[in-house]
Amino acid sequence: MSESGAQTAEVSAHEKAGTPWHEIVLASLKSNNVKLVVYVPDRVFTPLIKAIHDDPYFITFAATREEEAIGIVTGAWMGGMRGAVLMQTSGFATIPNALASLVCPSQIPALIFVSERGTLGEFNLGQAMVCKTMRPVLDSLGVETHTITRIDELAFIIDRSIKQAVATLAPVTFILSPLLTGGKVIKQ
């Protein structure tokens, strides 16, 4: 089975349980008036990225780097627009400075979605190394973090966390586990 075929089979298993995870994320963003979505392309987020591009409600585009996406969402908040960033685990390694020097001290409720790599059969050593440091870095910066593994909890966690982020003017990171998304696999 090809890599895309393996991923399709895994996603289909999630879809059998009801609404696909990416549709729940899309609906949660809309219901919380999050119009801007900036992303660095990622295979795991592909269904969400396609759905956001197809929905005229959203303003969305790719950034060249994750810290650039963080800067764009920060500027959007200062201009009165809510925004979210999509990235994979390895991309997270580029943003601690932007979080520590811009987002946290400026009290920006940045919504950061990370497709978790580096666990559950990961084949890329770099992803595994960043995965080990991501949560401790977020904890040291005082950034609220939720690792989401279950589709039945997804809408509640995203909705309530966005509301809290906006009310407290603090960023939040959603780490979407391969248990939720199917992750990225490689044929061996």
Secondary structure by P-SEA (a helix, b strand, c coil): ccaaaaaaaaaaaaaaacccaaaaaaaaaaaacccbbbbcccccaaaaaaaaaaccccbbbbbccaaaaaaaaaaaaaacccbbbbbccccccccaaaaaccccccccbbbbbbccccccccccaaaaaaaacaaaaaaaacccccccccccaaaaaaaaaaaaaaaacbbbbbbccccccccccccc
